[in-house]
Each structure stands twice: as C-alpha cells, then as structure tokens.
C-alpha cells in the first residue's frame, strides 16, 4: 500500500537486487584508490538509498585507536561505557 501511495513501482525483488548491487559497488570502491582517499563514491541505484550514506558523528582519532576502544567496550573492559 505504501509503495502505491509513494509512487514506487519497483518490486521487492528489484529493491533487494538494487541494494545488493549498491553494497557491492561500495565494497569494491572501499578497496580502490578512490575509496582509500574517500573520493568518487559510487552513486546508489536503489531509490531507498539515502544520498551520502548514514553517519553518526565524526572523529579525528586514529583508526587503530578507535578499534582499540571498541574492542575494550565489547569485552566489558570499559567502566561506565
């Protein structure tokens, strides 16, 4: 019903295939030189994709430092979160 009201004429199969194609394109881009620089990100083909992706906050920390903090959090070594 919602798809009819919003004018979405894609089938569920088409949406799922587009999402898979979008994720694959991003995964390949991440491994490329452009992905390492964060430039020329592929445009999604799925109408459900939000432009620019979803981000929560920003950090200037080193990626290894972030991984270490997340690992301590996962293993319960951080007091109070």
Backbone bond lengths (Angstrom), bond angles and torsions (degrees), N, CA, C in turn:
res aa  C-N    CA-C-N  psi(-1)  N-CA   C-N-CA  omega(-1)  CA-C   N-CA-C  phi
1 X - - - 1.456 - - 1.528 111.16 -
2 X 1.344 115.47 -46.21 1.462 119.45 -179.01 1.529 111.00 -60.64
3 X 1.339 116.93 -40.77 1.461 119.67 -179.19 1.517 111.24 -63.56
4 X 1.337 116.37 -37.56 1.471 118.92 178.69 1.519 110.85 -66.47
5 X 1.323 116.97 -39.34 1.456 120.47 -178.98 1.525 112.39 -70.59
6 X 1.320 116.23 -33.70 1.467 119.71 -177.74 1.530 112.31 -86.65
7 X 1.321 117.39 -4.98 1.458 120.76 179.55 1.519 113.11 82.98
8 X 1.329 117.93 14.57 1.457 122.48 179.77 1.525 108.54 -82.04
9 X 1.339 116.12 114.11 1.457 119.31 -179.08 1.529 112.17 -105.09
10 X 1.338 118.14 14.48 1.453 122.16 176.93 1.525 109.62 -81.49
11 X 1.330 116.64 144.37 1.462 120.29 175.27 1.532 108.64 -82.63
12 X 1.318 115.90 167.26 1.454 120.07 177.69 1.532 110.64 -59.70
13 X 1.323 117.05 -42.46 1.466 121.05 178.19 1.530 111.39 -59.38
14 X 1.304 117.15 -42.18 1.459 120.58 -179.83 1.525 110.96 -65.27
15 X 1.334 116.60 -41.36 1.469 120.28 177.22 1.523 110.69 -61.15
16 X 1.317 117.34 -46.44 1.457 121.15 -178.03 1.525 111.53 -64.28
17 X 1.321 117.50 -42.46 1.463 120.43 178.32 1.529 111.69 -65.27
18 X 1.320 116.73 -38.10 1.467 120.17 178.38 1.528 110.63 -66.11
19 X 1.324 116.96 -39.42 1.463 120.61 178.55 1.527 110.18 -65.08
20 X 1.336 116.96 -42.00 1.467 120.92 178.09 1.537 109.57 -62.57
21 X 1.312 117.06 -44.44 1.465 120.61 179.52 1.529 110.78 -63.41
22 X 1.323 117.66 -40.49 1.459 121.26 178.36 1.527 111.43 -63.06
23 X 1.328 116.53 -45.11 1.472 120.63 -179.87 1.526 111.14 -64.59
24 X 1.320 116.63 -40.29 1.458 120.59 178.67 1.529 110.83 -64.72
25 X 1.319 116.36 -41.23 1.465 120.01 178.63 1.525 110.75 -62.71
26 X 1.323 117.51 -41.44 1.468 121.01 179.12 1.528 110.14 -67.79
27 X 1.319 117.46 -41.05 1.468 120.51 179.43 1.529 110.57 -61.59
28 X 1.308 117.36 -43.19 1.462 120.88 177.91 1.529 111.04 -67.59
29 X 1.311 116.66 -39.53 1.466 121.32 178.96 1.529 111.00 -62.62
30 X 1.340 117.50 -40.05 1.459 121.01 -179.23 1.523 111.65 -59.53
31 X 1.314 117.42 -31.37 1.455 122.06 -178.30 1.535 112.72 -86.22
32 X 1.317 116.80 -8.79 1.464 120.84 -177.49 1.530 110.49 -86.57
33 X 1.324 115.61 170.56 1.469 120.41 176.37 1.524 110.80 -62.28
34 X 1.344 116.76 -39.72 1.468 120.08 177.77 1.522 110.93 -62.63
35 X 1.315 116.36 -40.62 1.458 120.25 179.27 1.512 112.42 -65.76
36 X 1.331 117.07 -37.40 1.453 120.85 178.28 1.527 111.09 -65.38
37 X 1.326 116.23 -31.16 1.466 121.17 177.68 1.523 112.13 -88.26
38 X 1.339 116.78 -15.34 1.465 120.54 -177.25 1.521 113.19 78.56
39 X 1.328 116.84 24.92 1.466 120.59 -179.12 1.528 110.34 -113.15
40 X 1.305 115.11 160.10 1.472 123.58 175.20 1.524 113.48 51.49
41 X 1.330 116.30 48.13 1.468 121.38 178.12 1.530 108.72 -63.14
42 X 1.321 118.37 138.55 1.470 119.70 -178.90 1.531 111.79 -65.93
43 X 1.311 115.03 144.09 1.467 120.33 178.12 1.530 109.22 -81.93
44 X 1.325 117.37 135.35 1.471 119.46 179.77 1.521 111.53 -71.56
45 X 1.338 115.50 149.39 1.461 119.68 175.86 1.525 110.96 -97.74
46 X 1.326 116.54 -17.63 1.461 120.57 -179.20 1.532 110.55 -74.27
47 X 1.330 117.50 132.29 1.463 119.12 176.93 1.533 112.07 -69.70
48 X 1.322 117.20 -12.06 1.458 120.47 179.45 1.521 112.48 -84.94
49 X 1.329 117.02 -15.08 1.465 121.04 -178.11 1.521 110.16 -72.91
50 X 1.309 114.32 138.35 1.456 119.92 176.75 1.524 108.70 -91.39
51 X 1.326 117.70 134.71 1.463 119.35 -179.50 1.526 111.13 -61.77
52 X 1.334 115.36 138.73 1.456 120.27 177.01 1.509 114.71 84.58
53 X 1.303 118.45 -8.24 1.460 120.14 179.76 1.519 112.06 76.10
54 X 1.291 116.07 175.29 1.453 122.46 -177.97 1.513 108.82 -106.43
55 X 1.321 116.75 124.29 1.458 121.33 -179.58 1.518 109.43 -129.71
56 X 1.322 114.21 145.32 1.454 121.05 176.47 1.516 108.22 -119.74
57 X 1.303 117.36 102.46 1.456 120.88 176.89 1.521 113.63 74.51
58 X 1.329 114.08 -169.86 1.447 121.32 -177.49 1.524 107.96 -152.00
59 X 1.305 117.06 149.76 1.451 120.54 176.54 1.519 109.88 -140.98
60 X 1.308 115.04 149.04 1.457 121.85 175.30 1.523 109.86 -105.00
61 X 1.333 116.70 6.94 1.459 121.33 -177.53 1.516 111.53 -74.01
62 X 1.314 114.24 156.40 1.447 122.20 176.14 1.538 109.11 -65.94
63 X 1.337 118.71 138.15 1.468 120.34 -179.53 1.530 113.57 -55.90
64 X 1.326 117.94 -36.13 1.468 120.13 178.52 1.524 111.37 -65.59
65 X 1.327 116.51 -36.05 1.464 120.61 177.75 1.532 110.61 -66.09
66 X 1.311 116.31 -41.22 1.469 120.73 178.47 1.533 110.06 -63.93
67 X 1.328 116.71 -43.42 1.467 120.31 178.19 1.515 111.24 -60.67
68 X 1.333 117.38 -40.17 1.460 121.36 179.69 1.522 111.04 -65.03
69 X 1.318 117.27 -42.72 1.471 121.08 178.69 1.524 110.01 -63.80
70 X 1.331 117.40 -44.83 1.464 120.54 179.63 1.524 111.48 -63.92
71 X 1.321 117.17 -37.64 1.457 120.37 178.34 1.533 110.59 -65.25
72 X 1.330 117.44 -42.09 1.471 120.13 176.96 1.526 110.61 -62.64
73 X 1.314 116.68 -38.75 1.470 120.92 179.45 1.533 110.13 -65.01
74 X 1.341 116.66 -44.78 1.474 120.95 -178.23 1.525 112.25 -64.20
75 X 1.308 116.60 -35.30 1.462 120.18 -176.65 1.530 112.19 -89.61
76 X 1.325 117.37 3.51 1.466 120.96 176.18 1.517 114.06 77.62
77 X 1.313 117.96 19.19 1.447 121.68 -179.39 1.518 113.47 -86.90
78 X 1.325 117.02 -3.35 1.470 120.22 179.82 1.530 108.62 -100.63
79 X 1.304 115.91 124.49 1.471 120.52 178.09 1.522 109.43 -83.13
80 X 1.325 116.86 125.20 1.469 121.23 175.82 1.506 115.00 78.11
81 X 1.339 119.65 8.37 1.459 122.94 174.61 1.449 113.19 82.53
